[in-house]
Every structure is written in C-alpha cells, then in structure tokens.
Amino acid sequence: MPKEAMKDLDSYLKEVNSAPFARFMGFRIVGMSEGYVRGEMVTSDGMVNQVGGIHGGAIMAFADYLFGVVANMFEKPSVAVDFSISFLSPANLGVKLLGEGRVLRKGRRIVNVELTVSDERDKTIAKALATAIFVE
C-alpha cells in the first residue's frame, strides 16, 4: 500500500475516537498502523440480551466499527458492500472485548478486511470478513 495513499494516522485516530457512535457504544481505537487497527469495547448493562450475554448486535457493531476505521484509513472514502460474521463464543457482561481489523487486500476499487473480536482472556468471540468499495 503506497504511503501517499494513507491518511495521517495520528489525526485519524483522534477523529475516530471522538465519533459520537463510538463514544455512545464504548468503542475505542487503541492502535493502528498501515492496514491494521486494534480496538476495545467496554460492555455495559444496555448490551445484555434476554439470556444474560452481550447481544450479538453489539458485537457486530464493534466489528463493523473496526472495519470502517481500517477501510477508511486511505485517502479515498469507502462504504461497505458486504459483511459476514460468525459468532464463536458468548461474551459476558463486565468483560472488555478486544478487536482487530486487518486489510487482506486493497485494490483500486475495493478493500477486503478480516476482523476478530476476543475477550480479555484471548478467547475468540467472533470472526468476520468484510468488503468495502472506494467512492469518489
């Protein structure tokens, strides 16, 4: 990935961490580099489903947030065209979730991203694959 096609990552980090949705959901990006992002999600009472675990929608929203951050670190903005997630283990209230997003391939028009959400004990909660298209 050419360096000149990247945003200034320090400025971008401040931008994504101050986004209203991220603050509302308790998402925070804690590290990023070219084609990679790492974040945290603080679980809360409002995310608990009817069986006492963290709702899959909250976990998917976190993975989607990571996807949006890594897919939009390039100079051209992108929008999602595909997102597929597999839930592998339940997440419980009071556990901080950790997430990673990694660009698998960046082409002229699309970017493919792999995402992983784990708990603090490194137990994999969910895996996702997503595709975004660059827009002008």
C-alpha positions, -999 to 999 in steps of 0.1 A, spaced: 0 0 0 16 33 -10 23 56 19 9 86 0 -25 70 -2 -28 69 36 -44 95 59 -23 110 87 -29 82 112 -24 103 144 -51 128 133 -73 99 121 -70 82 155 -83 113 172 -111 116 147 -124 80 150 -122 80 188 -143 112 190 -171 99 167 -204 101 185 -214 64 178 -181 51 191 -184 71 224 -221 61 228 -212 24 223 -180 24 244 -157 17 215 -121 30 214 -93 25 190 -61 18 209 -37 13 180 -34 15 143 -8 12 115 -10 8 78 -38 -16 70 -43 -26 107 -65 -14 136 -68 -26 172 -97 -15 195 -115 -21 228 -152 -23 236 -164 -18 272 -195 -39 277 -225 -23 296 -259 -32 310 -276 -19 279 -259 -45 257 -272 -76 276 -296 -99 258 -325 -119 272 -302 -148 282 -277 -126 301 -249 -124 275 -238 -95 253 -261 -91 224 -247 -102 190 -257 -69 175 -234 -50 199 -205 -74 190 -213 -70 153 -214 -32 157 -180 -33 173 -166 -54 144 -183 -31 119 -167 0 136 -133 -16 133 -140 -24 97 -150 12 90 -119 25 106 -94 3 88 -112 6 54 -113 44 56 -77 50 66 -69 56 29 -73 89 12 -104 77 -7 -135 72 15 -152 38 13 -186 22 21 -194 -14 30 -208 -37 3 -205 -70 22 -202 -80 59 -203 -116 72 -198 -125 108 -196 -158 127 -202 -159 165 -179 -185 181 -183 -179 218 -206 -159 241 -194 -126 256 -204 -118 291 -211 -85 309 -182 -69 327 -156 -83 302 -137 -59 280 -137 -71 244 -107 -66 221 -109 -63 184 -85 -63 154 -91 -54 118 -66 -63 91 -66 -54 54 -63 -86 34 -63 -69 0 -66 -34 -12 -73 -29 -48 -81 2 -69 -118 -1 -62 -123 -24 -32 -107 -33 1 -112 -67 19 -108 -69 57 -106 -96 82 -119 -89 118 -115 -107 151 -133 -100 184 -118 -116 215 -122 -113 253 -95 -103 277 -85 -140 281 -79 -142 243 -110 -163 238 -123 -157 202 -158 -143 204 -164 -136 167 -147 -136 133 -158 -115 103 -149 -108 67 -160 -76 51 -156 -57 18 -158 -20 11 -158 -1 -22 -140 32 -26 -162 61 -35 -153 94 -51 
